[in-house]
Structure formats: structure tokens, C-alpha cells
Amino acid sequence: MSWFKRNRSSDVPPYSPDDSIEVLQERQRLMQIHTFDKWVSGTVKQSRARHRWTLIFKGMLLLIVLLSAFNTWYFLRLFDESSEVADGASHVGVVDVMGPIDAQQPANADRINSGLRQAMENPNTVAVAIRINSPGGSPVQSKRVYDEIRYESQRHPEKPIFAVIEDIGASGAYYIASATKEIYASPTAIVGSIGVISTGFGFDKTIKLLDVERRVYTAGTSKSMLDPFSPARDEQVQYWKTVLGATHQRFIADVKQGREDRLKPTEGMFEGLVWEAGTAKNIGIIDDQLTLEQLVRRLVPDDDGKLKMKNYTPRLSPFADFKKGISLSFQEALGIHTEQGYSSPVRLMIP
């Protein structure tokens, strides 16, 4: 390129009719050199561009391979509590119920029940601990897990199923816990909330202020009963309370069936109140104050200093935790439907 700078086209002598043959030949030579140099320069630029895109493509391919390898490693190794349990050794199976209970969340019935079945089928599992840290959620998902625990307990009577509540085990989460043989909770845990809730917003006055007309066409006078942009009518409110009441009674009946005669009738027990672990134990909501580690050591002594437990909760892909900017609950409140499915407006959950 330095040579070209010295011999660019501006260096070619200007044409003149009086030029000699030697001058014309020199001018032609310089023009040929200039043309060749431009061709070489363009070829080099194209080669560099192709090389740059090749590096980008290879980098992206390497990134995909690394992410795939990480994903595989995550499934096989990360948080693998079984590493402390030798093959064939007796242990306590652990199944997690973490976060809101919902078909679209990690704490869903399919995932929890799958882990429970795997734990119960393992001949080396002496007991199963349902580790709970959840404010509750869907009554349908909670009921499905409740029924599965009862079923597996009858199918494998030699393997007791316990519930261990960490920070919170309320509403739908307590529904699940009540199906187990015994319920334990950390001393500072919050437990209870045997009630039903349905929440939403009323935007009917807001759209009037904004001079927005809401157009809804239905066949059936109550089809738009839960529409947040329409005024709530007294008869619809009373009907919806009846629906909530029926769910509440089902909740109470299942809790009584699971806890049997351990519950001590207490004011507000079935009215959505929560208790700290000490009070919960006194009224029969839980059986004792224990952590998961204490329970595991009680069931399988750790003579070698290692906890004999194995987590059977099906793992999630690390990419499954990426969420959209708008939460599902906010989308539902605005009437924005997602392709992931729908959730019940009735919740067994702390607000």
C-alpha cells in the first residue's frame, strides 16, 4: 500500500498531444500498476472480511457447544445431593416444593409427583421428605400432589412420607403437607393459612375517566362475570363467594383427613390465619420443630458425618428460568393470554 500511495493515479502525467512515445508508455505502465494495486487491495479487503465472518461464525458455534455442554453438566452434576450417598446405601429421598405452586411454575404437580414416584420406587429409600418453602398457589395442583402422597403412602406403607417446612408452608403448600405422615417445620417458619383467595382489579371507573368504551359480546348473563373492566354485580359476587366456599370446604376436609385427631380446634384455624412453628405445634398444625438435616439424621444416622439423603426432584434446564418482562400474574390481570396456558383465578395462597 505504501508503494500505491507513491504511484496513485494522480501521479500519472497528464495527457498531452505532444507527448512522446516514451511518455505514453510510462503513463500506460503506471496505469497498469495502479489498476493491479487496486485489485490486490480489494482482494485483501474481501479476504479480511471473509476471515472476520468466519471467526464470528466459529465463535458463535463454540458458544453454542459450550452452552450445550454446560446444560448437560447442569443436569448431571449441579446440586446433586446424591454424591454423598454411596450406591446401594440407605437414604432419605427429598422432593422439593419451592415457590408458587402453579402448572406454569417449577412447583407443579407433574414435576413434584414424578420426583415422589422415583423416590418411592428406589429400594434404598427408607423414607421421603417433602421439603417445602412455598406460599401456596393453585388448588388443583395442590390437590393433585395431596392425592399422590396419599396414594404412594398406601402403596408403600413401609416408607413413611414426611413434610419439612423451611421459611413458609402456607395455604396450598400446607394442603400438600397435610397429606404426609408427619409435618415438621423450622422453629421460625410460618405455617397454616387454610383459606381460599381470588384477587383482581376493577378498571370500570378508570376507562370511564379515559373515555374508553369497553365492547364485550356474550351469550349468557354471567359469562363476563370476572371481567375487570365491567362493574361487579352483587349477585355475581355472591355466586363467586359460593365457589370459593366450596373450594374452602374441600380444603378443610382434606386437611382434617390428613391430620386426623391431631388438630386441636382453635379459633381462626380454618379462616386463613398463619402461625409460627411453636404455636402451630401446640394446636396440631405441625408435629414438631425440626430442620431437614435433623430429620435425616434421625432416620438414617450419619456415622461418617455425611447426610444420607438424595434429591429426586426432576431438574430444570438452566434456560427455563429466563422469564419474560411481564409476569404471568400481571398478564392475567390485564387479560393478556399467553401460549403457556391459563391459571385458575382461585388460589390457595398468601396474598
VMD Tcl script that draws the C-alpha trace (Angstrom):
set ca {
  {0.00 0.00 0.00}
  {2.93 2.35 0.59}
  {4.02 1.85 -2.99}
  {0.50 2.63 -4.21}
  {0.48 5.86 -2.27}
  {3.56 6.87 -4.21}
  {2.08 5.73 -7.52}
  {-1.63 6.55 -7.36}
  {-3.41 7.73 -10.49}
  {-2.76 11.38 -9.64}
  {0.97 10.66 -10.16}
  {0.38 9.70 -13.78}
  {1.50 12.61 -16.00}
  {-1.45 14.39 -17.62}
  {-2.10 13.57 -21.24}
  {-0.78 15.93 -23.86}
  {-0.90 15.64 -27.70}
  {2.77 16.45 -27.78}
  {3.75 13.51 -25.54}
  {6.46 11.30 -26.89}
  {6.16 7.56 -27.24}
  {8.29 7.10 -24.11}
  {5.93 9.29 -22.04}
  {2.88 7.41 -23.34}
  {4.48 4.09 -22.50}
  {5.37 5.28 -18.99}
  {1.83 6.54 -18.48}
  {0.44 3.16 -19.57}
  {2.83 1.33 -17.26}
  {1.81 3.45 -14.28}
  {-1.89 2.95 -15.03}
  {-1.41 -0.82 -15.18}
  {0.44 -0.79 -11.88}
  {-2.27 1.36 -10.34}
  {-5.04 -0.97 -11.58}
  {-3.20 -4.04 -10.31}
  {-2.63 -2.43 -6.94}
  {-6.34 -1.60 -6.62}
  {-7.21 -5.20 -7.46}
  {-4.78 -6.51 -4.83}
  {-6.12 -4.06 -2.24}
  {-9.73 -5.07 -2.93}
  {-8.84 -8.76 -2.75}
  {-7.13 -8.26 0.59}
  {-10.16 -6.40 1.98}
  {-12.52 -9.13 0.81}
  {-10.27 -11.78 2.33}
  {-10.19 -9.94 5.64}
  {-13.98 -9.59 5.64}
  {-14.44 -13.30 4.93}
  {-11.94 -14.13 7.66}
  {-13.75 -11.84 10.10}
  {-17.13 -13.50 9.42}
  {-15.52 -16.93 9.69}
  {-14.20 -16.04 13.14}
  {-17.62 -14.73 14.20}
  {-19.34 -17.89 12.97}
  {-16.79 -20.13 14.70}
  {-17.18 -18.10 17.90}
  {-20.95 -18.48 17.84}
  {-20.63 -22.20 17.15}
  {-18.20 -22.57 20.05}
  {-20.57 -20.64 22.32}
  {-23.46 -22.97 21.39}
  {-21.31 -26.02 22.08}
  {-20.20 -24.63 25.44}
  {-23.78 -23.77 26.45}
  {-24.94 -27.25 25.45}
  {-22.12 -28.81 27.45}
  {-22.99 -26.64 30.45}
  {-26.65 -27.60 30.15}
  {-25.74 -31.30 30.12}
  {-23.36 -30.85 33.05}
  {-26.04 -28.97 34.98}
  {-28.47 -31.85 34.60}
  {-25.90 -34.47 35.60}
  {-23.94 -32.77 38.38}
  {-25.19 -29.46 39.67}
  {-26.90 -29.63 43.06}
  {-26.58 -33.42 43.02}
  {-27.09 -34.27 46.65}
  {-26.74 -37.96 45.84}
  {-22.96 -37.51 45.70}
  {-22.88 -38.11 49.45}
  {-24.86 -41.34 49.16}
  {-22.96 -44.43 48.08}
  {-24.61 -46.78 45.62}
  {-26.90 -49.16 47.45}
  {-26.79 -47.17 50.70}
  {-29.95 -46.43 52.66}
  {-31.03 -42.81 52.42}
  {-33.90 -40.35 52.70}
  {-35.41 -39.22 49.41}
  {-36.04 -35.49 49.12}
  {-38.63 -33.85 46.86}
  {-38.79 -30.05 46.70}
  {-41.85 -27.80 46.65}
  {-40.28 -24.39 46.16}
  {-42.04 -21.16 45.20}
  {-45.61 -20.62 43.97}
  {-47.49 -23.83 43.18}
  {-48.74 -23.50 39.63}
  {-48.86 -25.54 36.43}
  {-46.60 -22.93 34.79}
  {-44.07 -22.79 37.63}
  {-41.30 -25.18 38.75}
  {-43.51 -26.25 41.68}
  {-46.12 -28.02 39.56}
  {-47.87 -31.32 40.20}
  {-46.28 -33.18 37.27}
  {-42.75 -32.39 38.44}
  {-43.38 -32.96 42.15}
  {-45.29 -36.22 41.63}
  {-42.64 -37.51 39.24}
  {-39.94 -36.98 41.87}
  {-42.11 -38.56 44.55}
  {-42.69 -41.71 42.49}
  {-38.98 -42.07 41.71}
  {-38.09 -41.74 45.38}
  {-40.66 -44.29 46.47}
  {-39.60 -46.80 43.81}
  {-35.95 -46.80 44.88}
  {-35.40 -49.86 47.13}
  {-32.72 -47.97 49.09}
  {-35.06 -45.16 50.11}
  {-36.12 -45.62 53.73}
  {-38.37 -42.52 53.81}
  {-39.25 -39.45 51.75}
  {-39.14 -35.83 52.91}
  {-41.21 -33.25 51.05}
  {-39.12 -30.10 51.50}
  {-41.49 -27.11 51.38}
  {-40.78 -23.42 51.01}
  {-43.88 -22.03 49.33}
  {-46.70 -19.54 49.97}
  {-49.17 -21.83 48.15}
  {-50.88 -21.45 44.81}
  {-53.18 -23.47 42.58}
  {-55.79 -25.59 44.41}
  {-55.80 -28.07 41.53}
  {-52.02 -28.58 41.58}
  {-52.02 -28.80 45.38}
  {-54.85 -31.35 45.37}
  {-53.05 -33.50 42.77}
  {-49.92 -33.66 44.92}
  {-52.01 -34.31 48.05}
  {-53.73 -37.27 46.38}
  {-50.44 -38.65 45.05}
  {-48.85 -38.57 48.51}
  {-51.85 -40.41 49.96}
  {-51.71 -42.96 47.14}
  {-47.97 -43.62 47.47}
  {-48.29 -43.90 51.25}
  {-50.88 -46.67 50.83}
  {-48.85 -48.34 48.08}
  {-45.61 -48.30 50.10}
  {-46.66 -48.36 53.78}
  {-43.11 -49.32 54.78}
  {-41.78 -45.95 53.54}
  {-43.18 -43.01 55.50}
  {-43.54 -39.63 53.80}
  {-42.80 -36.55 55.89}
  {-43.13 -32.83 55.21}
  {-40.41 -30.39 56.26}
  {-41.30 -26.69 56.07}
  {-38.46 -24.20 55.85}
  {-39.37 -20.49 55.69}
  {-43.04 -20.82 54.80}
  {-45.57 -23.57 54.20}
  {-48.88 -21.81 53.75}
  {-52.21 -22.42 52.07}
  {-51.71 -24.76 49.06}
  {-48.28 -25.72 50.38}
  {-49.82 -26.70 53.72}
  {-52.52 -28.58 51.79}
  {-49.71 -30.74 50.38}
  {-48.01 -31.12 53.77}
  {-51.23 -32.29 55.44}
  {-51.18 -35.47 53.32}
  {-47.90 -36.68 54.86}
  {-47.46 -38.87 57.92}
  {-45.92 -36.07 59.98}
  {-45.22 -32.38 59.43}
  {-42.06 -30.73 60.70}
  {-41.11 -27.07 60.49}
  {-38.10 -24.92 61.23}
  {-38.53 -23.00 64.51}
  {-39.00 -19.68 62.69}
  {-41.21 -20.99 59.88}
  {-44.65 -19.59 59.02}
  {-47.34 -22.26 58.69}
  {-51.07 -22.51 58.03}
  {-53.32 -20.15 56.06}
  {-56.13 -22.65 55.50}
  {-58.24 -20.44 53.29}
  {-59.04 -19.54 49.69}
  {-58.48 -16.28 47.85}
  {-59.33 -14.77 44.49}
  {-57.91 -11.36 43.61}
  {-58.17 -8.91 40.77}
  {-58.66 -5.25 39.89}
  {-61.64 -3.19 38.86}
  {-60.93 -0.82 35.97}
  {-64.53 0.10 35.09}
  {-64.24 3.62 36.55}
  {-60.78 4.11 35.07}
  {-61.90 3.51 31.49}
  {-64.79 5.93 32.01}
  {-62.33 8.63 33.07}
  {-60.28 7.85 29.96}
  {-63.43 7.91 27.81}
  {-62.75 4.36 26.60}
  {-65.64 2.18 25.50}
  {-65.46 -1.49 26.50}
  {-67.12 -3.82 23.97}
  {-67.93 -7.32 25.19}
  {-70.38 -9.69 23.46}
  {-71.55 -12.77 25.37}
  {-74.18 -15.49 25.31}
  {-75.04 -15.94 28.98}
  {-75.60 -13.23 31.55}
  {-72.67 -14.30 33.74}
  {-70.16 -15.08 31.01}
  {-68.21 -11.86 31.67}
  {-68.52 -12.15 35.45}
  {-64.80 -11.77 36.14}
  {-64.18 -9.06 33.56}
  {-62.09 -6.39 35.35}
  {-63.44 -3.66 33.05}
  {-67.09 -4.27 33.99}
  {-68.77 -3.31 37.29}
  {-69.18 -6.17 39.76}
  {-72.86 -7.03 40.36}
  {-73.99 -8.17 43.82}
  {-75.47 -11.46 42.62}
  {-72.24 -12.32 40.78}
  {-70.13 -11.50 43.83}
  {-72.31 -13.76 45.99}
  {-72.10 -16.58 43.46}
  {-68.31 -16.31 43.29}
  {-68.09 -16.45 47.07}
  {-70.09 -19.68 46.88}
  {-67.50 -21.11 44.50}
  {-64.69 -20.06 46.85}
  {-66.58 -21.51 49.79}
  {-66.89 -24.91 48.12}
  {-63.14 -24.97 47.45}
  {-62.52 -23.92 51.04}
  {-64.65 -26.76 52.42}
  {-62.77 -29.26 50.25}
  {-59.50 -27.85 51.60}
  {-60.69 -28.16 55.21}
  {-61.96 -31.72 54.72}
  {-58.67 -32.91 53.24}
  {-56.63 -31.26 55.99}
  {-58.78 -32.95 58.63}
  {-58.45 -36.28 56.85}
  {-54.68 -35.96 56.72}
  {-54.14 -34.68 60.26}
  {-56.85 -36.88 61.79}
  {-57.21 -36.30 65.54}
  {-54.02 -34.24 65.93}
  {-55.77 -30.94 65.19}
  {-56.91 -29.05 68.28}
  {-59.94 -26.85 67.48}
  {-58.75 -23.27 67.62}
  {-60.46 -20.01 66.73}
  {-59.42 -18.95 63.25}
  {-57.81 -22.30 62.40}
  {-59.71 -22.54 59.11}
  {-60.01 -18.82 58.45}
  {-56.69 -18.19 56.72}
  {-54.56 -17.41 59.77}
  {-50.86 -18.30 59.84}
  {-48.77 -19.26 62.86}
  {-45.14 -19.50 63.80}
  {-43.87 -23.03 64.36}
  {-44.23 -23.04 68.15}
  {-47.92 -22.14 68.13}
  {-48.54 -24.38 65.12}
  {-47.19 -27.33 67.10}
  {-49.39 -26.55 70.11}
  {-52.58 -26.62 68.04}
  {-51.65 -29.65 65.98}
  {-50.94 -27.90 62.69}
  {-47.44 -29.46 62.75}
  {-45.94 -32.34 64.75}
  {-42.59 -30.93 65.79}
  {-39.92 -28.32 65.15}
  {-37.16 -29.92 63.07}
  {-34.98 -29.00 60.14}
  {-34.42 -31.30 57.18}
  {-30.92 -32.18 58.38}
  {-32.18 -33.11 61.83}
  {-34.90 -35.31 60.35}
  {-32.48 -37.09 58.02}
  {-30.06 -37.82 60.86}
  {-32.93 -39.14 62.96}
  {-33.99 -41.54 60.19}
  {-30.53 -42.58 58.93}
  {-27.60 -41.99 61.31}
  {-24.63 -40.24 59.68}
  {-21.78 -42.21 61.27}
  {-19.36 -40.90 58.62}
  {-20.50 -37.29 59.00}
  {-22.38 -37.25 55.69}
  {-26.11 -36.68 55.35}
  {-27.80 -39.73 53.85}
  {-30.23 -38.00 51.53}
  {-30.81 -37.82 47.81}
  {-32.81 -35.21 45.92}
  {-35.28 -36.76 43.48}
  {-36.81 -33.51 42.24}
  {-36.54 -33.50 38.43}
  {-34.04 -30.81 37.47}
  {-34.91 -27.87 35.30}
  {-32.87 -26.63 32.39}
  {-30.90 -23.52 33.41}
  {-32.51 -21.75 30.45}
  {-36.01 -22.47 31.77}
  {-35.55 -19.74 34.38}
  {-35.43 -16.92 31.85}
  {-38.67 -15.03 32.25}
  {-40.48 -12.53 30.09}
  {-40.53 -8.92 31.19}
  {-44.18 -9.08 32.25}
  {-45.08 -11.61 34.94}
  {-47.83 -14.12 34.26}
  {-49.99 -12.76 37.05}
  {-49.79 -9.23 35.63}
  {-50.66 -10.55 32.17}
  {-53.68 -12.36 33.57}
  {-54.85 -9.25 35.43}
  {-54.76 -7.30 32.17}
  {-56.47 -10.09 30.25}
  {-53.35 -10.82 28.16}
  {-53.28 -14.53 27.38}
  {-50.04 -16.38 26.87}
  {-49.35 -19.52 24.88}
  {-48.16 -21.23 28.08}
  {-51.70 -21.87 29.28}
  {-54.06 -20.49 31.88}
  {-54.18 -20.47 35.67}
  {-57.20 -20.75 37.89}
  {-58.37 -17.41 39.38}
  {-58.94 -19.31 42.64}
  {-55.80 -19.53 44.76}
  {-54.74 -21.29 47.93}
  {-52.08 -18.69 48.61}
  {-50.97 -15.90 50.90}
  {-51.68 -12.57 49.11}
}
mol new
graphics top color blue
foreach p $ca { graphics top sphere $p radius 0.5 }
foreach p [lrange $ca 0 end-1] q [lrange $ca 1 end] { graphics top cylinder $p $q radius 0.2 }
display resetview
